Amino acid sequence: MKNLYGFSLIELLVVIGIVAVLAALAVPSFQGMIAASNLTSTTNDLIATFGRARSDAIRRGKRVTVCMSADSAQCTTTGDWSQGWIMFNDDDHSGASANVDTTDETITAISPALTNTIIIKTKGSMPYVSYGADGQAKLMNGGSGAGTIRVCSPSSALTNDTRARDIKINWVGRVNIEKPAGVAATCPAPT
């Protein structure tokens, strides 16, 4: 008679039970890792769009604007940046707010964030960021376009010290990131 090697049903059930317990312990840390990754990814997407807009404005010698957009075709002043944004060549930049005219070319359209991430316009109430030919952030009327945009995650897997990033755009047009501490789960905007 041959000896058969293998697992008994009891041994198999014990191993499956141990794996299930280890997986249950690991899930919360994965949720935190996923929320942090989504926060970083959304922040980087927005910063990359601002960087490209500034670079294109300098290269073209004409204004390039990034604005909030609900339909990926036209700028909006209501809501927040979570609904998506567009970058376009704003050659005439007429009016008090950013608008895509028939002569303007849309370069990039970013769809709404599919992740559980909130992007809030804050200091300076920035529904758009417009870069002049000199690379400076400007308002449509030519004033300084400096301000702050907060990207945050309401995920309970993140602590109040890790749930937000503030994207600060200075009058020169440079973008800096700050990691604010003590941000509530609702991610209130600084005043």
N, C-alpha and C positions, 0 to 999 in steps of 0.2 A: 504494500500500500504506500502511495506517495504522500509526502508531507506537503500540504498546500499552505502557502503563506499569504496573508492578507489581514484586513482589519475586521474585527467583529463589529456588529451593529452598535454595541455599547461604546466601544472605542471611538467609532465614527461620530456618534452623538456627543460624546464628551469634547472632541476636537471642535465640532461645529458650535457647541455652547461656548467654548473659550473664545473662538473667533468672533462670535456675536457680541460677547461682553467687551472685547477689545475694540470692535468697531463702534459700539455705543459710546465708549469713552473717547474715541477719536473724532466723532462727528462734530462736537462743538468747536474743536480747534480748527477743523476744516472750514466751518462756517465763518469763523473769524478771518481765516486766510483768504477765503473767497471774497468776503466783504472788503477787506483791505486791498485786494487785487483790483476789484471793480472801482474802488475809490481812486486808486493810483492810475488806472487805465483811463478813466473819464477825465481826470485832471490833466494827464499827459496829452490826451486828444485835444482838449481846449487850448492848452499851451502851445502845442504844435501848430494849430490853426492860427493863433496870434503871431507866432514866429514866422510862419509862411506869409501871412498878410503883410507884416512889417517888411520882410525881405522883398516881396513882390512890389510893394509901394516904392521902395528905394530903387530897385532895379528898373521899374517902369518909369519912374519919375512922376507918377500920378497916384492919386488916393486909392487905397484899397480898404474896404470895410468888412468887418465881421459883425453880424447881428443875430439876435434871437429870431427864430423862424419856426412857426407851427406847421407850415406846409412845404418847406424846403424850396420855396420860390420867392417869397416876399418877407420883409422884416416885420416884426411885431413889437409893440411896446408893452403888451400885457403878458402876464405869466412870468416864467423864469427861463433860464437857459436849459433846463432839463427837457424842454420840448424840442430841442434841436437848434442848430444854427447854420448859417450860410456865410460864405466869404465871396465877395464880388468886387469887380473893378468898378469903382464909384467915380467915374470921370467928371461928372458935373456936380456931385454932392450938394444938390439944392435942397432947400427946406430945412426945417428945424430938427427933423429926425431922419434916420437912415431909411432909404427906400430904393428898391431895385427898379430902375427906369428901363424903358425899352432898349436904350442904347448900352446899358450896363451888362457885363458878362459875368454870370455866376460861375465861380471857379470850383467851389467845394460846397456840398450840402451834407451836413451830418444829421442823421435821423435822431429821433428821441432816444434818450438813454434807456436801453432795455433792462439795465441793472437797477437795483433799488438805490439809486443815487440821486441826490437833489443838488441842483446848481442854482444858487440864489444870487441875484444882483444885489449888491450892498452899497457900501459907501460910494457916492457919486452916482447912484441909481443908473447903472450902465446897461441899457438895453442893446447897446452897440459899442464897438471899439473901432475907431477909424484911424488909419495911419496915413500921414501925409508923405509927400515925396522925400522929406528929410527923415522919415522913420519915427517921427514923434506922434504920440497918441493925441488925437484932436477931436473936438466936438464938431458938429456940422457947421457951426458958426465960426469956427477957427479957434475957440478957446481950448484950454487944456482938457484932454480926455482921460486924465488919471482917475483911478478908482480901484475898487476891490470886488472880486467875485468869489463867493464861498462855494466850494464843492464839499458835500458832506454825505454821510451814510447814516440813516436812522437804525441800522442793524444793531440788535441787542448783543451781537457777538463782539462788537467793538467797544472799547472803553471811551469815556468822555474826553480823554486826552489823545485819542487816535482816530476819531471819527470825522475830522474835517481838515481841509486844506484851504488856505486863503491865497488866491491868485491876485497879487498886487501889481497893477500897471502904473508906472510913474509917468510923469509928464514927458519924459524923453522917449517913452514907448517900451522901455524894458520891462520884462516880466520877472517878478520874484515870487517864490512860494514860501508861505509861512505855515507852520503847523500850530494852530491855536490850541490851548489847553482848556479843559473844563467846558467843552461844548455840550449842550444838552442834546438829547436824542431828537428833538424837533429841529435842531440846527438853526437857532435864531441868528439873524443877520446882525453884525455889529452896527451900531449907529454912529 
